[in-house]
């Protein structure tokens, strides 16, 4: 699912985050695609999920270790590593 748009549009999309989808015989959570800007704005909401995988394109945007996006990516990485 594409997680993007205005604050109101993203609020509506959030209701679909907990919806399982059938893939063959498996129940799967949706794949979420978003931008760095949305990640930065909605970090508090996105941190509430137990992400199993995260793919970061344009990793050069993570060079500055003080940015919110970099801190969130590190948080997710370590949370996945400890599970």
Protein Blocks (a to p, Z undefined) as FASTA:
>chain_A
ZZedjfklmmmmmmmmmpccdehjaccdddddddfklmmmmmmmmmmpccfbdcdehkll
mmpmmbmklmmmmmmmmmmmmZZ
